[in-house]
Each structure stands twice: as C-alpha cells, then as structure tokens.
C-alpha cells in the first residue's frame, strides 16, 4: 500500500480550530514538520481540510 509524506509549510497561526485539530491529528505540530501517513480515504479527507497549509508527496 502506498504512503504519503505530508509536510506543514504554512503556520497554524490564525487558522480555524478544526484546521489546527486536523493538523495535530496528522502529527503536524511545528512548521516544516513531516509525517508519513497511509494513502487512504481518511487521510485524503484530512488533507483536503488543510490543503492550503501542507505539501503532499508520494513516499
């Protein structure tokens, strides 16, 4: 199964609470932090919520 590398490239300051919670649930807490997540529908839904804050690559 494929994995996705997700990197937080924009700050969480002045973001909505649900966007901050989504980033935290993906393991993204600091700027430029990265995490590897499975490529499934739940992860894609989370990425859609914070797509303007993250960079996604195939891992």
PyMOL Python script that loads the backbone (N, CA, C, O; Angstrom):
from pymol import cmd

cmd.read_pdbstr("""\
ATOM      1  N   UNK A   1       0.832  -1.178   0.000  1.00  0.00           N
ATOM      2  CA  UNK A   1       0.000   0.000   0.000  1.00  0.00           C
ATOM      3  C   UNK A   1       0.880   1.246   0.000  1.00  0.00           C
ATOM      4  O   UNK A   1       1.921   1.270   0.657  1.00  0.00           O
ATOM      5  N   UNK A   2       0.475   2.267  -0.722  1.00  0.00           N
ATOM      6  CA  UNK A   2       1.268   3.482  -0.852  1.00  0.00           C
ATOM      7  C   UNK A   2       1.147   4.348   0.396  1.00  0.00           C
ATOM      8  O   UNK A   2       0.169   4.276   1.140  1.00  0.00           O
ATOM      9  N   UNK A   3       2.163   5.158   0.596  1.00  0.00           N
ATOM     10  CA  UNK A   3       2.182   6.101   1.705  1.00  0.00           C
ATOM     11  C   UNK A   3       2.327   7.514   1.168  1.00  0.00           C
ATOM     12  O   UNK A   3       2.788   7.719   0.046  1.00  0.00           O
ATOM     13  N   UNK A   4       1.927   8.493   1.984  1.00  0.00           N
ATOM     14  CA  UNK A   4       2.051   9.896   1.634  1.00  0.00           C
ATOM     15  C   UNK A   4       2.942  10.586   2.652  1.00  0.00           C
ATOM     16  O   UNK A   4       2.813  10.359   3.855  1.00  0.00           O
ATOM     17  N   UNK A   5       3.852  11.434   2.167  1.00  0.00           N
ATOM     18  CA  UNK A   5       4.660  12.267   3.053  1.00  0.00           C
ATOM     19  C   UNK A   5       4.000  13.642   3.084  1.00  0.00           C
ATOM     20  O   UNK A   5       3.880  14.300   2.050  1.00  0.00           O
ATOM     21  N   UNK A   6       3.578  14.070   4.257  1.00  0.00           N
ATOM     22  CA  UNK A   6       2.858  15.323   4.417  1.00  0.00           C
ATOM     23  C   UNK A   6       3.741  16.268   5.215  1.00  0.00           C
ATOM     24  O   UNK A   6       4.216  15.913   6.293  1.00  0.00           O
ATOM     25  N   UNK A   7       3.967  17.483   4.686  1.00  0.00           N
ATOM     26  CA  UNK A   7       4.812  18.475   5.326  1.00  0.00           C
ATOM     27  C   UNK A   7       4.021  19.746   5.558  1.00  0.00           C
ATOM     28  O   UNK A   7       3.348  20.234   4.650  1.00  0.00           O
ATOM     29  N   UNK A   8       4.093  20.287   6.760  1.00  0.00           N
ATOM     30  CA  UNK A   8       3.426  21.540   7.097  1.00  0.00           C
ATOM     31  C   UNK A   8       4.300  22.692   6.611  1.00  0.00           C
ATOM     32  O   UNK A   8       5.402  22.883   7.126  1.00  0.00           O
ATOM     33  N   UNK A   9       3.828  23.465   5.628  1.00  0.00           N
ATOM     34  CA  UNK A   9       4.637  24.533   5.039  1.00  0.00           C
ATOM     35  C   UNK A   9       4.140  25.933   5.402  1.00  0.00           C
ATOM     36  O   UNK A   9       4.844  26.915   5.167  1.00  0.00           O
ATOM     37  N   UNK A  10       2.937  26.036   5.972  1.00  0.00           N
ATOM     38  CA  UNK A  10       2.419  27.326   6.420  1.00  0.00           C
ATOM     39  C   UNK A  10       2.031  27.220   7.884  1.00  0.00           C
ATOM     40  O   UNK A  10       1.654  26.150   8.363  1.00  0.00           O
ATOM     41  N   UNK A  11       2.124  28.324   8.581  1.00  0.00           N
ATOM     42  CA  UNK A  11       1.877  28.352  10.011  1.00  0.00           C
ATOM     43  C   UNK A  11       0.413  28.104  10.355  1.00  0.00           C
ATOM     44  O   UNK A  11      -0.486  28.385   9.562  1.00  0.00           O
ATOM     45  N   UNK A  12       0.197  27.576  11.545  1.00  0.00           N
ATOM     46  CA  UNK A  12      -1.154  27.332  12.038  1.00  0.00           C
ATOM     47  C   UNK A  12      -1.730  28.543  12.776  1.00  0.00           C
ATOM     48  O   UNK A  12      -2.867  28.502  13.245  1.00  0.00           O
ATOM     49  N   UNK A  13      -0.948  29.615  12.878  1.00  0.00           N
ATOM     50  CA  UNK A  13      -1.460  30.838  13.500  1.00  0.00           C
ATOM     51  C   UNK A  13      -2.619  31.374  12.693  1.00  0.00           C
ATOM     52  O   UNK A  13      -2.595  31.354  11.462  1.00  0.00           O
ATOM     53  N   UNK A  14      -3.621  31.847  13.379  1.00  0.00           N
ATOM     54  CA  UNK A  14      -4.835  32.434  12.803  1.00  0.00           C
ATOM     55  C   UNK A  14      -5.606  31.451  11.910  1.00  0.00           C
ATOM     56  O   UNK A  14      -6.304  31.867  10.985  1.00  0.00           O
ATOM     57  N   UNK A  15      -5.479  30.161  12.187  1.00  0.00           N
ATOM     58  CA  UNK A  15      -6.278  29.155  11.500  1.00  0.00           C
ATOM     59  C   UNK A  15      -7.481  28.814  12.363  1.00  0.00           C
ATOM     60  O   UNK A  15      -7.493  29.071  13.567  1.00  0.00           O
ATOM     61  N   UNK A  16      -8.486  28.235  11.734  1.00  0.00           N
ATOM     62  CA  UNK A  16      -9.663  27.795  12.473  1.00  0.00           C
ATOM     63  C   UNK A  16      -9.296  26.616  13.375  1.00  0.00           C
ATOM     64  O   UNK A  16      -8.330  25.897  13.122  1.00  0.00           O
ATOM     65  N   UNK A  17     -10.082  26.439  14.421  1.00  0.00           N
ATOM     66  CA  UNK A  17      -9.793  25.380  15.391  1.00  0.00           C
ATOM     67  C   UNK A  17      -9.840  23.998  14.762  1.00  0.00           C
ATOM     68  O   UNK A  17      -9.047  23.127  15.121  1.00  0.00           O
ATOM     69  N   UNK A  18     -10.765  23.786  13.823  1.00  0.00           N
ATOM     70  CA  UNK A  18     -10.842  22.469  13.205  1.00  0.00           C
ATOM     71  C   UNK A  18      -9.619  22.193  12.330  1.00  0.00           C
ATOM     72  O   UNK A  18      -9.209  21.040  12.203  1.00  0.00           O
ATOM     73  N   UNK A  19      -9.028  23.225  11.725  1.00  0.00           N
ATOM     74  CA  UNK A  19      -7.824  23.036  10.914  1.00  0.00           C
ATOM     75  C   UNK A  19      -6.624  22.712  11.808  1.00  0.00           C
ATOM     76  O   UNK A  19      -5.805  21.862  11.457  1.00  0.00           O
ATOM     77  N   UNK A  20      -6.516  23.377  12.950  1.00  0.00           N
ATOM     78  CA  UNK A  20      -5.429  23.094  13.888  1.00  0.00           C
ATOM     79  C   UNK A  20      -5.565  21.669  14.415  1.00  0.00           C
ATOM     80  O   UNK A  20      -4.573  20.948  14.522  1.00  0.00           O
ATOM     81  N   UNK A  21      -6.782  21.263  14.742  1.00  0.00           N
ATOM     82  CA  UNK A  21      -7.012  19.906  15.244  1.00  0.00           C
ATOM     83  C   UNK A  21      -6.686  18.856  14.176  1.00  0.00           C
ATOM     84  O   UNK A  21      -6.141  17.797  14.490  1.00  0.00           O
ATOM     85  N   UNK A  22      -7.016  19.149  12.927  1.00  0.00           N
ATOM     86  CA  UNK A  22      -6.711  18.223  11.836  1.00  0.00           C
ATOM     87  C   UNK A  22      -5.211  18.073  11.650  1.00  0.00           C
ATOM     88  O   UNK A  22      -4.714  16.961  11.469  1.00  0.00           O
ATOM     89  N   UNK A  23      -4.483  19.189  11.692  1.00  0.00           N
ATOM     90  CA  UNK A  23      -3.023  19.133  11.566  1.00  0.00           C
ATOM     91  C   UNK A  23      -2.425  18.337  12.716  1.00  0.00           C
ATOM     92  O   UNK A  23      -1.524  17.525  12.506  1.00  0.00           O
ATOM     93  N   UNK A  24      -2.915  18.559  13.921  1.00  0.00           N
ATOM     94  CA  UNK A  24      -2.404  17.812  15.073  1.00  0.00           C
ATOM     95  C   UNK A  24      -2.706  16.327  14.961  1.00  0.00           C
ATOM     96  O   UNK A  24      -1.889  15.499  15.364  1.00  0.00           O
ATOM     97  N   UNK A  25      -3.868  15.976  14.418  1.00  0.00           N
ATOM     98  CA  UNK A  25      -4.207  14.563  14.278  1.00  0.00           C
ATOM     99  C   UNK A  25      -3.315  13.864  13.249  1.00  0.00           C
ATOM    100  O   UNK A  25      -3.117  12.651  13.313  1.00  0.00           O
ATOM    101  N   UNK A  26      -2.786  14.629  12.313  1.00  0.00           N
ATOM    102  CA  UNK A  26      -1.840  14.065  11.342  1.00  0.00           C
ATOM    103  C   UNK A  26      -0.412  14.045  11.890  1.00  0.00           C
ATOM    104  O   UNK A  26       0.482  13.498  11.244  1.00  0.00           O
ATOM    105  N   UNK A  27      -0.185  14.625  13.054  1.00  0.00           N
ATOM    106  CA  UNK A  27       1.149  14.648  13.647  1.00  0.00           C
ATOM    107  C   UNK A  27       1.958  15.857  13.246  1.00  0.00           C
ATOM    108  O   UNK A  27       3.180  15.856  13.393  1.00  0.00           O
ATOM    109  N   UNK A  28       1.302  16.897  12.739  1.00  0.00           N
ATOM    110  CA  UNK A  28       1.990  18.102  12.301  1.00  0.00           C
ATOM    111  C   UNK A  28       1.796  19.185  13.360  1.00  0.00           C
ATOM    112  O   UNK A  28       0.697  19.719  13.512  1.00  0.00           O
ATOM    113  N   UNK A  29       2.865  19.506  14.092  1.00  0.00           N
ATOM    114  CA  UNK A  29       2.736  20.475  15.167  1.00  0.00           C
ATOM    115  C   UNK A  29       3.599  21.713  14.955  1.00  0.00           C
ATOM    116  O   UNK A  29       3.217  22.803  15.382  1.00  0.00           O
ATOM    117  N   UNK A  30       4.742  21.574  14.314  1.00  0.00           N
ATOM    118  CA  UNK A  30       5.624  22.705  14.065  1.00  0.00           C
ATOM    119  C   UNK A  30       5.788  22.920  12.567  1.00  0.00           C
ATOM    120  O   UNK A  30       5.579  22.003  11.773  1.00  0.00           O
ATOM    121  N   UNK A  31       6.157  24.117  12.193  1.00  0.00           N
ATOM    122  CA  UNK A  31       6.400  24.459  10.801  1.00  0.00           C
ATOM    123  C   UNK A  31       7.509  23.571  10.243  1.00  0.00           C
ATOM    124  O   UNK A  31       8.508  23.329  10.920  1.00  0.00           O
ATOM    125  N   UNK A  32       7.344  23.094   9.033  1.00  0.00           N
ATOM    126  CA  UNK A  32       8.279  22.212   8.320  1.00  0.00           C
ATOM    127  C   UNK A  32       8.382  20.824   8.932  1.00  0.00           C
ATOM    128  O   UNK A  32       9.307  20.082   8.599  1.00  0.00           O
ATOM    129  N   UNK A  33       7.467  20.451   9.812  1.00  0.00           N
ATOM    130  CA  UNK A  33       7.461  19.077  10.316  1.00  0.00           C
ATOM    131  C   UNK A  33       6.803  18.180   9.269  1.00  0.00           C
ATOM    132  O   UNK A  33       5.900  18.606   8.548  1.00  0.00           O
ATOM    133  N   UNK A  34       7.266  16.940   9.198  1.00  0.00           N
ATOM    134  CA  UNK A  34       6.762  15.988   8.207  1.00  0.00           C
ATOM    135  C   UNK A  34       6.301  14.720   8.897  1.00  0.00           C
ATOM    136  O   UNK A  34       6.751  14.384   9.993  1.00  0.00           O
ATOM    137  N   UNK A  35       5.404  14.032   8.239  1.00  0.00           N
ATOM    138  CA  UNK A  35       4.927  12.751   8.733  1.00  0.00           C
ATOM    139  C   UNK A  35       4.567  11.869   7.550  1.00  0.00           C
ATOM    140  O   UNK A  35       4.203  12.357   6.479  1.00  0.00           O
ATOM    141  N   UNK A  36       4.673  10.566   7.759  1.00  0.00           N
ATOM    142  CA  UNK A  36       4.302   9.583   6.745  1.00  0.00           C
ATOM    143  C   UNK A  36       2.966   8.983   7.167  1.00  0.00           C
ATOM    144  O   UNK A  36       2.835   8.472   8.279  1.00  0.00           O
ATOM    145  N   UNK A  37       1.980   9.044   6.284  1.00  0.00           N
ATOM    146  CA  UNK A  37       0.643   8.533   6.571  1.00  0.00           C
ATOM    147  C   UNK A  37       0.226   7.584   5.449  1.00  0.00           C
ATOM    148  O   UNK A  37       0.683   7.734   4.316  1.00  0.00           O
ATOM    149  N   UNK A  38      -0.625   6.620   5.745  1.00  0.00           N
ATOM    150  CA  UNK A  38      -1.118   5.714   4.695  1.00  0.00           C
ATOM    151  C   UNK A  38      -2.016   6.465   3.717  1.00  0.00           C
ATOM    152  O   UNK A  38      -2.712   7.409   4.092  1.00  0.00           O
ATOM    153  N   UNK A  39      -1.990   6.038   2.473  1.00  0.00           N
ATOM    154  CA  UNK A  39      -2.801   6.666   1.422  1.00  0.00           C
ATOM    155  C   UNK A  39      -4.179   6.021   1.414  1.00  0.00           C
ATOM    156  O   UNK A  39      -4.433   5.074   0.669  1.00  0.00           O
ATOM    157  N   UNK A  40      -5.076   6.555   2.265  1.00  0.00           N
ATOM    158  CA  UNK A  40      -6.444   6.038   2.311  1.00  0.00           C
ATOM    159  C   UNK A  40      -7.430   7.203   2.331  1.00  0.00           C
ATOM    160  O   UNK A  40      -7.029   8.367   2.330  1.00  0.00           O
ATOM    161  N   UNK A  41      -8.703   6.884   2.351  1.00  0.00           N
ATOM    162  CA  UNK A  41      -9.734   7.925   2.256  1.00  0.00           C
ATOM    163  C   UNK A  41      -9.748   8.842   3.470  1.00  0.00           C
ATOM    164  O   UNK A  41     -10.009  10.037   3.326  1.00  0.00           O
ATOM    165  N   UNK A  42      -9.476   8.323   4.655  1.00  0.00           N
ATOM    166  CA  UNK A  42      -9.464   9.145   5.867  1.00  0.00           C
ATOM    167  C   UNK A  42      -8.349  10.183   5.798  1.00  0.00           C
ATOM    168  O   UNK A  42      -8.564  11.348   6.134  1.00  0.00           O
ATOM    169  N   UNK A  43      -7.171   9.772   5.367  1.00  0.00           N
ATOM    170  CA  UNK A  43      -6.043  10.694   5.260  1.00  0.00           C
ATOM    171  C   UNK A  43      -6.310  11.733   4.180  1.00  0.00           C
ATOM    172  O   UNK A  43      -6.001  12.910   4.370  1.00  0.00           O
ATOM    173  N   UNK A  44      -6.873  11.323   3.055  1.00  0.00           N
ATOM    174  CA  UNK A  44      -7.178  12.279   1.979  1.00  0.00           C
ATOM    175  C   UNK A  44      -8.199  13.312   2.431  1.00  0.00           C
ATOM    176  O   UNK A  44      -8.115  14.474   2.034  1.00  0.00           O
ATOM    177  N   UNK A  45      -9.162  12.909   3.254  1.00  0.00           N
ATOM    178  CA  UNK A  45     -10.137  13.848   3.792  1.00  0.00           C
ATOM    179  C   UNK A  45      -9.494  14.876   4.702  1.00  0.00           C
ATOM    180  O   UNK A  45      -9.849  16.054   4.661  1.00  0.00           O
ATOM    181  N   UNK A  46      -8.549  14.437   5.526  1.00  0.00           N
ATOM    182  CA  UNK A  46      -7.836  15.353   6.413  1.00  0.00           C
ATOM    183  C   UNK A  46      -6.979  16.326   5.610  1.00  0.00           C
ATOM    184  O   UNK A  46      -6.900  17.510   5.937  1.00  0.00           O
ATOM    185  N   UNK A  47      -6.342  15.822   4.561  1.00  0.00           N
ATOM    186  CA  UNK A  47      -5.511  16.679   3.710  1.00  0.00           C
ATOM    187  C   UNK A  47      -6.365  17.731   3.020  1.00  0.00           C
ATOM    188  O   UNK A  47      -5.929  18.869   2.846  1.00  0.00           O
ATOM    189  N   UNK A  48      -7.565  17.365   2.629  1.00  0.00           N
ATOM    190  CA  UNK A  48      -8.457  18.306   1.950  1.00  0.00           C
ATOM    191  C   UNK A  48      -8.806  19.490   2.853  1.00  0.00           C
ATOM    192  O   UNK A  48      -8.943  20.616   2.375  1.00  0.00           O
ATOM    193  N   UNK A  49      -8.948  19.240   4.148  1.00  0.00           N
ATOM    194  CA  UNK A  49      -9.285  20.305   5.095  1.00  0.00           C
ATOM    195  C   UNK A  49      -8.151  21.320   5.215  1.00  0.00           C
ATOM    196  O   UNK A  49      -8.403  22.517   5.350  1.00  0.00           O
ATOM    197  N   UNK A  50      -6.900  20.848   5.167  1.00  0.00           N
ATOM    198  CA  UNK A  50      -5.763  21.744   5.357  1.00  0.00           C
ATOM    199  C   UNK A  50      -4.860  21.787   4.123  1.00  0.00           C
ATOM    200  O   UNK A  50      -3.646  21.946   4.249  1.00  0.00           O
ATOM    201  N   UNK A  51      -5.438  21.647   2.949  1.00  0.00           N
ATOM    202  CA  UNK A  51      -4.644  21.578   1.717  1.00  0.00           C
ATOM    203  C   UNK A  51      -3.833  22.843   1.468  1.00  0.00           C
ATOM    204  O   UNK A  51      -2.777  22.780   0.839  1.00  0.00           O
ATOM    205  N   UNK A  52      -4.302  23.984   1.947  1.00  0.00           N
ATOM    206  CA  UNK A  52      -3.595  25.247   1.737  1.00  0.00           C
ATOM    207  C   UNK A  52      -2.416  25.420   2.704  1.00  0.00           C
ATOM    208  O   UNK A  52      -1.664  26.387   2.586  1.00  0.00           O
ATOM    209  N   UNK A  53      -2.250  24.507   3.644  1.00  0.00           N
ATOM    210  CA  UNK A  53      -1.182  24.603   4.644  1.00  0.00           C
ATOM    211  C   UNK A  53      -0.086  23.558   4.460  1.00  0.00           C
ATOM    212  O   UNK A  53       0.983  23.675   5.059  1.00  0.00           O
ATOM    213  N   UNK A  54      -0.337  22.546   3.648  1.00  0.00           N
ATOM    214  CA  UNK A  54       0.578  21.415   3.570  1.00  0.00           C
ATOM    215  C   UNK A  54       1.067  21.160   2.143  1.00  0.00           C
ATOM    216  O   UNK A  54       0.483  21.630   1.167  1.00  0.00           O
ATOM    217  N   UNK A  55       2.161  20.396   2.060  1.00  0.00           N
ATOM    218  CA  UNK A  55       2.673  19.884   0.794  1.00  0.00           C
ATOM    219  C   UNK A  55       2.657  18.375   0.895  1.00  0.00           C
ATOM    220  O   UNK A  55       3.118  17.811   1.887  1.00  0.00           O
ATOM    221  N   UNK A  56       2.127  17.715  -0.126  1.00  0.00           N
ATOM    222  CA  UNK A  56       1.949  16.257  -0.100  1.00  0.00           C
ATOM    223  C   UNK A  56       2.782  15.647  -1.213  1.00  0.00           C
ATOM    224  O   UNK A  56       2.761  16.109  -2.354  1.00  0.00           O
ATOM    225  N   UNK A  57       3.535  14.573  -0.852  1.00  0.00           N
ATOM    226  CA  UNK A  57       4.365  13.847  -1.811  1.00  0.00           C
ATOM    227  C   UNK A  57       4.126  12.356  -1.638  1.00  0.00           C
ATOM    228  O   UNK A  57       3.723  11.912  -0.563  1.00  0.00           O
ATOM    229  N   UNK A  58       4.370  11.585  -2.682  1.00  0.00           N
ATOM    230  CA  UNK A  58       4.338  10.127  -2.575  1.00  0.00           C
ATOM    231  C   UNK A  58       5.589   9.691  -1.814  1.00  0.00           C
ATOM    232  O   UNK A  58       6.681  10.206  -2.053  1.00  0.00           O
ATOM    233  N   UNK A  59       5.420   8.751  -0.908  1.00  0.00           N
ATOM    234  CA  UNK A  59       6.584   8.262  -0.144  1.00  0.00           C
ATOM    235  C   UNK A  59       6.780   6.789  -0.378  1.00  0.00           C
ATOM    236  O   UNK A  59       7.705   6.193   0.175  1.00  0.00           O
TER     237      UNK A  59
END
""", "prot")
cmd.dss("prot")
cmd.show_as("cartoon", "prot")
cmd.util.cbc("prot")
cmd.orient("prot")
